[in-house]
Amino acid sequence: MLEDDVRLAEDFGSALKAAKDWALLPFDVIKIETMGQRVWVSRKKRPAFPGHALSRLRSCHQGTAGYIVSREGTRRLLDLTTRMDRAIDDLMFDAALGSGSLDVLQLEPALCIQEMWLGELDETSEFASSIEPLRLSLRELRRKRKGLAKLTRETARPFERLYLRLRRASLEHVKIAFGKA
């Protein structure tokens, strides 16, 4: 899946030829995009094709400008979307909001990036995002927890942080690079 405002890496064609071999890997979604941010990925990497590797995505990496979905991943996404109450990229690429049940791989370096993350567009561009205002309004609509729900969340927070620190011993915090354009 590719959005219409992505810039593709020059080796995108080579990646498509190699992608047939990726079908043998266990995954639900392969994220082939970057937004230029730092994310947590597993230290264990699998060669994808020359100069690129696949690793498990272990933190939020929003954006749906470029990804590959397996047949099983499609089934899982359909199950997760029976009630759409959040943005799809939150559901797919943020474990805290839903993707914990998905097996998501990150391609490093990424094969695509949205033009807006390259800093080459302004809001008046014909390629400027038409869904960004909607995405912001959806995030504003999320209700903050109150009462017992807030107390439960705040009580659990130190234990969640300890768990994350222990888990991150097997991870690395990397900035996902964009392949050559």
Short mmCIF file of the C-alpha atoms (twelve columns), coordinates in Angstrom:
data_MODEL
# 
_entry.id   MODEL 
# 
loop_
_atom_site.group_PDB 
_atom_site.id 
_atom_site.type_symbol 
_atom_site.label_atom_id 
_atom_site.label_alt_id 
_atom_site.label_comp_id 
_atom_site.label_asym_id 
_atom_site.label_seq_id 
_atom_site.Cartn_x 
_atom_site.Cartn_y 
_atom_site.Cartn_z 
_atom_site.pdbx_PDB_model_num 
ATOM 1   C CA . MET A 1   0.000   0.000   0.000  1 
ATOM 2   C CA . LEU A 2   1.367   3.382   -0.977 1 
ATOM 3   C CA . GLU A 3   -0.129  6.807   -0.487 1 
ATOM 4   C CA . ASP A 4   -0.098  9.159   -3.440 1 
ATOM 5   C CA . ASP A 5   2.324   11.680  -1.948 1 
ATOM 6   C CA . VAL A 6   5.327   9.446   -1.267 1 
ATOM 7   C CA . ARG A 7   8.791   9.725   -2.627 1 
ATOM 8   C CA . LEU A 8   10.257  6.328   -3.476 1 
ATOM 9   C CA . ALA A 9   13.852  5.269   -2.926 1 
ATOM 10  C CA . GLU A 10  15.820  4.553   -6.093 1 
ATOM 11  C CA . ASP A 11  16.081  0.850   -5.159 1 
ATOM 12  C CA . PHE A 12  12.303  0.460   -4.782 1 
ATOM 13  C CA . GLY A 13  12.153  -1.806  -7.859 1 
ATOM 14  C CA . SER A 14  14.832  -4.097  -6.422 1 
ATOM 15  C CA . ALA A 15  12.848  -4.291  -3.210 1 
ATOM 16  C CA . LEU A 16  9.717   -5.392  -5.067 1 
ATOM 17  C CA . LYS A 17  11.668  -8.206  -6.694 1 
ATOM 18  C CA . ALA A 18  12.964  -9.309  -3.272 1 
ATOM 19  C CA . ALA A 19  9.546   -8.932  -1.606 1 
ATOM 20  C CA . LYS A 20  8.355   -12.281 -2.957 1 
ATOM 21  C CA . ASP A 21  10.855  -13.912 -0.552 1 
ATOM 22  C CA . TRP A 22  9.480   -11.915 2.381  1 
ATOM 23  C CA . ALA A 23  6.212   -13.856 2.097  1 
ATOM 24  C CA . LEU A 24  8.055   -16.745 3.749  1 
ATOM 25  C CA . LEU A 25  8.687   -14.654 6.877  1 
ATOM 26  C CA . PRO A 26  6.198   -14.580 9.733  1 
ATOM 27  C CA . PHE A 27  4.692   -11.073 9.788  1 
ATOM 28  C CA . ASP A 28  1.396   -9.232  9.617  1 
ATOM 29  C CA . VAL A 29  2.668   -5.869  8.350  1 
ATOM 30  C CA . ILE A 30  6.000   -4.627  6.992  1 
ATOM 31  C CA . LYS A 31  6.408   -0.883  7.341  1 
ATOM 32  C CA . ILE A 32  8.480   0.374   4.395  1 
ATOM 33  C CA . GLU A 33  8.086   4.051   5.288  1 
ATOM 34  C CA . THR A 34  9.926   6.416   7.572  1 
ATOM 35  C CA . MET A 35  8.958   9.737   9.064  1 
ATOM 36  C CA . GLY A 36  12.554  10.413  10.082 1 
ATOM 37  C CA . GLN A 37  11.879  9.778   13.762 1 
ATOM 38  C CA . ARG A 38  13.618  7.537   16.265 1 
ATOM 39  C CA . VAL A 39  11.839  4.260   17.009 1 
ATOM 40  C CA . TRP A 40  12.542  1.094   18.980 1 
ATOM 41  C CA . VAL A 41  13.307  -1.981  16.891 1 
ATOM 42  C CA . SER A 42  14.694  -5.400  17.761 1 
ATOM 43  C CA . ARG A 43  18.463  -5.788  17.604 1 
ATOM 44  C CA . LYS A 44  17.959  -9.013  15.656 1 
ATOM 45  C CA . LYS A 45  17.787  -8.104  11.978 1 
ATOM 46  C CA . ARG A 46  17.049  -10.227 8.922  1 
ATOM 47  C CA . PRO A 47  18.548  -9.353  5.566  1 
ATOM 48  C CA . ALA A 48  15.781  -8.196  3.222  1 
ATOM 49  C CA . PHE A 49  17.836  -7.462  0.108  1 
ATOM 50  C CA . PRO A 50  21.272  -5.844  -0.387 1 
ATOM 51  C CA . GLY A 51  21.673  -2.846  1.897  1 
ATOM 52  C CA . HIS A 52  18.340  -3.364  3.722  1 
ATOM 53  C CA . ALA A 53  17.236  -5.347  6.759  1 
ATOM 54  C CA . LEU A 54  13.991  -6.197  8.525  1 
ATOM 55  C CA . SER A 55  13.560  -5.944  12.282 1 
ATOM 56  C CA . ARG A 56  10.581  -6.117  14.637 1 
ATOM 57  C CA . LEU A 57  9.032   -2.697  15.281 1 
ATOM 58  C CA . ARG A 58  8.655   -2.355  19.055 1 
ATOM 59  C CA . SER A 59  7.397   1.213   19.473 1 
ATOM 60  C CA . CYS A 60  5.046   3.684   17.907 1 
ATOM 61  C CA . HIS A 61  5.915   4.657   14.326 1 
ATOM 62  C CA . GLN A 62  2.842   6.288   12.895 1 
ATOM 63  C CA . GLY A 63  2.043   6.921   9.287  1 
ATOM 64  C CA . THR A 64  0.548   4.701   6.609  1 
ATOM 65  C CA . ALA A 65  2.301   6.064   3.535  1 
ATOM 66  C CA . GLY A 66  3.952   2.725   2.748  1 
ATOM 67  C CA . TYR A 67  3.451   -0.788  4.069  1 
ATOM 68  C CA . ILE A 68  2.937   -4.406  3.011  1 
ATOM 69  C CA . VAL A 69  0.214   -6.524  4.617  1 
ATOM 70  C CA . SER A 70  0.228   -10.320 4.670  1 
ATOM 71  C CA . ARG A 71  -2.927  -12.390 4.230  1 
ATOM 72  C CA . GLU A 72  -2.994  -13.197 7.980  1 
ATOM 73  C CA . GLY A 73  -2.280  -9.543  8.754  1 
ATOM 74  C CA . THR A 74  -5.306  -8.573  6.693  1 
ATOM 75  C CA . ARG A 75  -7.478  -10.911 8.757  1 
ATOM 76  C CA . ARG A 76  -6.119  -9.481  12.005 1 
ATOM 77  C CA . LEU A 77  -6.615  -5.903  10.834 1 
ATOM 78  C CA . LEU A 78  -10.208 -6.661  9.903  1 
ATOM 79  C CA . ASP A 79  -10.762 -8.030  13.428 1 
ATOM 80  C CA . LEU A 80  -9.171  -4.912  14.941 1 
ATOM 81  C CA . THR A 81  -11.312 -2.569  12.844 1 
ATOM 82  C CA . THR A 82  -14.754 -3.859  13.747 1 
ATOM 83  C CA . ARG A 83  -15.073 -0.635  15.736 1 
ATOM 84  C CA . MET A 84  -13.099 2.263   14.278 1 
ATOM 85  C CA . ASP A 85  -12.439 4.618   17.169 1 
ATOM 86  C CA . ARG A 86  -8.915  5.742   16.298 1 
ATOM 87  C CA . ALA A 87  -6.782  6.650   13.326 1 
ATOM 88  C CA . ILE A 88  -5.681  3.611   11.302 1 
ATOM 89  C CA . ASP A 89  -1.967  4.363   11.764 1 
ATOM 90  C CA . ASP A 90  -2.501  4.389   15.544 1 
ATOM 91  C CA . LEU A 91  -4.158  1.010   15.242 1 
ATOM 92  C CA . MET A 92  -1.478  -0.466  12.993 1 
ATOM 93  C CA . PHE A 93  1.752   1.019   14.323 1 
ATOM 94  C CA . ASP A 94  1.242   1.915   17.995 1 
ATOM 95  C CA . ALA A 95  1.318   -1.129  20.299 1 
ATOM 96  C CA . ALA A 96  -0.267  0.826   23.159 1 
ATOM 97  C CA . LEU A 97  -3.301  1.609   20.989 1 
ATOM 98  C CA . GLY A 98  -3.866  -1.660  19.215 1 
ATOM 99  C CA . SER A 99  -1.003  -3.065  17.169 1 
ATOM 100 C CA . GLY A 100 0.254   -5.177  20.069 1 
ATOM 101 C CA . SER A 101 -1.673  -8.026  18.494 1 
ATOM 102 C CA . LEU A 102 0.033   -7.455  15.127 1 
ATOM 103 C CA . ASP A 103 3.482   -8.705  14.168 1 
ATOM 104 C CA . VAL A 104 5.014   -5.573  12.582 1 
ATOM 105 C CA . LEU A 105 8.402   -5.488  10.854 1 
ATOM 106 C CA . GLN A 106 10.304  -2.311  9.931  1 
ATOM 107 C CA . LEU A 107 12.417  -2.126  6.795  1 
ATOM 108 C CA . GLU A 108 15.727  -0.293  7.349  1 
ATOM 109 C CA . PRO A 109 16.450  1.924   5.514  1 
ATOM 110 C CA . ALA A 110 12.908  2.686   4.420  1 
ATOM 111 C CA . LEU A 111 11.816  2.644   0.789  1 
ATOM 112 C CA . CYS A 112 9.474   5.608   0.946  1 
ATOM 113 C CA . ILE A 113 8.827   8.851   2.754  1 
ATOM 114 C CA . GLN A 114 6.025   11.375  2.457  1 
ATOM 115 C CA . GLU A 115 7.021   14.618  0.805  1 
ATOM 116 C CA . MET A 116 5.986   16.609  3.881  1 
ATOM 117 C CA . TRP A 117 8.655   14.853  5.997  1 
ATOM 118 C CA . LEU A 118 11.324  15.929  3.552  1 
ATOM 119 C CA . GLY A 119 10.464  19.522  4.400  1 
ATOM 120 C CA . GLU A 120 9.888   20.424  0.780  1 
ATOM 121 C CA . LEU A 121 6.198   21.253  0.945  1 
ATOM 122 C CA . ASP A 122 4.127   23.947  2.529  1 
ATOM 123 C CA . GLU A 123 0.430   23.888  3.406  1 
ATOM 124 C CA . THR A 124 -0.537  25.457  0.079  1 
ATOM 125 C CA . SER A 125 1.099   22.716  -1.986 1 
ATOM 126 C CA . GLU A 126 -1.142  20.531  -4.117 1 
ATOM 127 C CA . PHE A 127 0.450   17.562  -2.332 1 
ATOM 128 C CA . ALA A 128 -0.199  18.816  1.207  1 
ATOM 129 C CA . SER A 129 -2.092  16.359  3.391  1 
ATOM 130 C CA . SER A 130 -5.858  16.574  3.120  1 
ATOM 131 C CA . ILE A 131 -6.408  14.236  6.093  1 
ATOM 132 C CA . GLU A 132 -4.112  15.887  8.633  1 
ATOM 133 C CA . PRO A 133 -6.814  18.269  9.959  1 
ATOM 134 C CA . LEU A 134 -9.167  15.286  10.440 1 
ATOM 135 C CA . ARG A 135 -6.440  13.270  12.171 1 
ATOM 136 C CA . LEU A 136 -5.783  16.122  14.597 1 
ATOM 137 C CA . SER A 137 -9.472  16.493  15.396 1 
ATOM 138 C CA . LEU A 138 -9.791  12.731  16.047 1 
ATOM 139 C CA . ARG A 139 -6.896  12.846  18.491 1 
ATOM 140 C CA . GLU A 140 -8.451  15.825  20.275 1 
ATOM 141 C CA . LEU A 141 -11.704 13.884  20.663 1 
ATOM 142 C CA . ARG A 142 -10.062 11.103  22.658 1 
ATOM 143 C CA . ARG A 143 -11.360 11.450  26.155 1 
ATOM 144 C CA . LYS A 144 -8.934  11.821  29.007 1 
ATOM 145 C CA . ARG A 145 -9.365  9.235   31.707 1 
ATOM 146 C CA . LYS A 146 -11.103 10.316  34.874 1 
ATOM 147 C CA . GLY A 147 -11.841 8.853   38.276 1 
ATOM 148 C CA . LEU A 148 -11.112 5.147   38.768 1 
ATOM 149 C CA . ALA A 149 -9.836  4.720   35.213 1 
ATOM 150 C CA . LYS A 150 -7.231  7.439   35.787 1 
ATOM 151 C CA . LEU A 151 -6.247  6.009   39.193 1 
ATOM 152 C CA . THR A 152 -5.820  2.544   37.673 1 
ATOM 153 C CA . ARG A 153 -3.712  3.931   34.815 1 
ATOM 154 C CA . GLU A 154 -1.468  5.971   37.113 1 
ATOM 155 C CA . THR A 155 -1.009  3.044   39.525 1 
ATOM 156 C CA . ALA A 156 0.056   0.761   36.688 1 
ATOM 157 C CA . ARG A 157 2.392   3.300   35.062 1 
ATOM 158 C CA . PRO A 158 5.563   2.577   37.159 1 
ATOM 159 C CA . PHE A 159 5.226   -1.161  36.488 1 
ATOM 160 C CA . GLU A 160 4.746   -0.558  32.778 1 
ATOM 161 C CA . ARG A 161 7.861   1.612   32.696 1 
ATOM 162 C CA . LEU A 162 9.907   -1.066  34.489 1 
ATOM 163 C CA . TYR A 163 8.647   -3.675  32.037 1 
ATOM 164 C CA . LEU A 164 9.598   -1.449  29.093 1 
ATOM 165 C CA . ARG A 165 13.100  -0.861  30.465 1 
ATOM 166 C CA . LEU A 166 13.656  -4.588  30.874 1 
ATOM 167 C CA . ARG A 167 12.248  -5.314  27.434 1 
ATOM 168 C CA . ARG A 168 14.310  -2.617  25.757 1 
ATOM 169 C CA . ALA A 169 17.522  -4.382  26.736 1 
ATOM 170 C CA . SER A 170 17.003  -6.447  23.564 1 
ATOM 171 C CA . LEU A 171 16.089  -3.414  21.453 1 
ATOM 172 C CA . GLU A 172 17.844  -0.485  19.872 1 
ATOM 173 C CA . HIS A 173 16.614  3.073   19.444 1 
ATOM 174 C CA . VAL A 174 17.289  4.049   15.833 1 
ATOM 175 C CA . LYS A 175 16.312  6.764   13.415 1 
ATOM 176 C CA . ILE A 176 14.859  5.028   10.386 1 
ATOM 177 C CA . ALA A 177 16.728  6.409   7.399  1 
ATOM 178 C CA . PHE A 178 15.214  6.934   3.981  1 
ATOM 179 C CA . GLY A 179 16.909  5.071   1.107  1 
ATOM 180 C CA . LYS A 180 18.502  7.060   -1.655 1 
ATOM 181 C CA . ALA A 181 16.020  9.105   -3.688 1 
# 
